[in-house]
């Protein structure tokens, strides 16, 4: 993947998971309310992870390896 960012293997895995979540969401039944609720939660987490990958964690979030 030749993008604007230096991606780790973990980042690439997260991107692939995000693409799969999007594909799953596009193919699901809109009549299954429970499945829709789960998918919305899954997509919310996926978007949050992608934003963190680009912008870093939200302010006030401890960084891994940093002691409190």
C-alpha positions in Angstrom: 0.0 0.0 0.0 1.6 3.3 -1.1 -0.2 5.9 1.0 0.7 9.1 2.6 1.6 7.5 5.9 4.2 5.0 7.1 1.9 2.1 8.1 2.8 -0.7 10.5 1.6 -4.2 9.9 -1.0 -3.6 12.7 -2.2 -0.4 10.9 -2.6 -2.4 7.6 -4.6 -5.1 9.6 -6.9 -2.4 11.0 -7.4 -1.0 7.5 -8.3 -4.4 6.1 -10.7 -4.9 9.1 -12.3 -1.6 8.3 -12.8 -2.5 4.7 -14.4 -5.8 5.7 -16.7 -4.1 8.2 -17.8 -1.7 5.5 -18.4 -4.5 3.0 -20.4 -6.4 5.7 -22.5 -3.4 6.4 -23.3 -2.9 2.7 -24.6 -6.5 2.4 -26.7 -6.8 5.5 -30.4 -6.9 5.8 -32.0 -3.6 6.8 -34.8 -5.5 8.4 -32.7 -7.1 11.2 -32.7 -4.3 13.8 -30.4 -6.2 16.2 -27.8 -6.8 13.5 -28.1 -3.2 12.4 -27.4 -2.0 16.0 -24.3 -4.3 16.3 -23.1 -3.1 12.9 -23.4 0.5 13.9 -21.4 -0.2 17.0 -18.8 -2.0 14.9 -18.6 0.8 12.4 -18.3 3.4 15.2 -15.3 1.6 16.7 -13.7 1.1 13.3 -14.0 4.8 12.4 -12.6 5.8 15.9 -9.6 3.5 15.3 -8.9 4.9 11.8 -9.1 8.5 13.1 -6.7 7.6 16.0 -4.3 6.0 13.4 -4.2 9.3 11.5 -4.5 11.9 14.2 -3.4 10.1 17.3 -5.4 9.3 20.5 -7.9 11.8 21.9 -6.5 14.4 24.3 -6.2 13.1 27.8 -5.8 9.5 26.7 -2.7 7.8 28.2 -0.1 6.8 25.6 1.1 3.3 25.7 4.4 3.0 27.5 3.8 6.3 29.4 3.4 6.0 33.1 0.6 7.8 34.9 
